[in-house]
Amino acid sequence: MERKEILTVVMIGVLLLTVGLQTIQLISLGSAQVIVPSTSVARAPVASGGSSPVSANGGGSLANLPSMVGGC
């Protein structure tokens, strides 16, 4: 074999090895349990009229949107 052919075979081997490893990681990621820490959200008390609760700041998480996305 020529040098270019050997290099091509080695590169294809490395590519297949990488694909195999990433497939194994993806399968293990799909079966892993993700633990999401819960955050407590302050809510206003429910009115006796049966309406849905409204957060104390009026907009819920939308009021904090500029600070969450790094807005000015």
Secondary structure, 3 states (H helix, E strand, C coil): CCHHHHHHHHHHHHHHHHHHHHHHHHHHHHHCCCCCCCCCCCCCCCCCCCCCCCCCCCCHHHHHHHHHCCCC
